[in-house]
Amino acid sequence: MKKYVSDIIIKPLITEKTQLMSREECYVFEVNPKSTKNEIKDAIQKFFDVKVKDIRTSIKPGKKVLRGGRPVGKRSKQKKAFITLKEGKIEIVQGV
């Protein structure tokens, strides 16, 4: 099954901490929890036209949602990809 870039990369994560990391050519993206490192690497290289040096991933497990002390649901798990570049730069535009 062929996966599209939009199926793998959900959104870039823009915080103060990730802005400091981007100075060192390391960028953070939220990705599909089922995607592999090779799929993430291919999607980033195709979409942003850069060379990827290294990928590290972390998975944040889903938590129970409580309302009035009673469980009413569960949040979905999230996967982050920390991308380090060999060459090139990723321009992420922020809205004001």
C-alpha positions in Angstrom: 0.0 0.0 0.0 1.4 3.3 -1.1 1.4 6.0 1.7 1.2 9.7 1.0 3.3 12.4 2.8 0.1 13.7 4.3 -0.6 10.3 5.8 2.7 10.2 7.6 3.5 13.8 8.6 0.7 15.3 10.7 2.1 18.7 11.7 5.4 20.4 12.8 5.6 21.0 16.5 6.5 24.6 17.2 7.4 25.5 20.8 10.2 27.5 22.4 12.2 24.4 22.9 11.9 23.1 19.4 12.8 26.6 18.1 16.1 26.3 19.9 16.6 22.8 18.5 16.1 24.1 14.9 19.2 26.3 15.2 21.1 23.0 15.5 19.3 21.7 12.3 17.0 19.5 14.4 13.3 19.7 13.7 10.3 18.1 15.5 7.2 16.7 13.8 4.1 14.9 15.0 3.8 11.8 12.8 1.4 8.9 12.4 1.9 6.4 15.3 2.0 3.5 12.8 4.7 5.0 10.5 8.2 3.7 10.6 11.5 5.6 10.6 12.2 4.8 6.9 8.7 6.1 5.9 9.2 9.3 7.9 12.7 9.8 6.3 11.3 9.4 2.8 8.4 11.7 3.5 10.5 14.5 4.9 13.1 14.2 2.1 10.4 14.3 -0.6 8.2 17.0 0.9 11.0 19.5 2.0 13.7 18.5 -0.5 16.4 18.1 2.2 18.9 15.3 3.2 18.1 13.6 6.5 21.0 12.5 8.7 19.2 11.0 11.7 15.7 10.3 13.0 14.8 9.7 16.6 11.2 8.9 17.6 9.3 8.9 20.9 5.8 7.7 21.6 3.5 9.4 24.1 0.9 6.9 25.3 -2.8 7.8 25.4 -4.3 8.8 28.8 -7.7 8.3 30.4 -10.0 11.3 30.3 -11.8 11.9 33.6 -14.9 14.0 34.1 -16.1 14.3 37.7 -13.6 11.6 38.8 -15.1 9.0 36.4 -13.4 7.8 33.2 -15.3 8.9 30.1 -12.8 8.1 27.4 -9.2 7.9 26.3 -6.9 10.2 24.3 -5.1 8.7 21.4 -1.3 8.1 21.5 1.1 10.5 19.8 4.4 9.9 18.1 7.0 12.6 17.6 9.9 12.4 15.2 13.1 14.4 15.9 14.8 15.0 12.5 18.4 16.0 12.1 19.5 17.2 8.7 22.7 16.7 6.7 22.2 19.6 4.4 19.4 22.0 3.6 17.0 23.8 5.9 13.3 23.5 6.6 11.2 26.7 6.5 8.2 26.4 8.8 5.8 29.3 8.6 4.0 30.3 11.8 0.7 32.1 11.8 0.3 35.2 14.0 
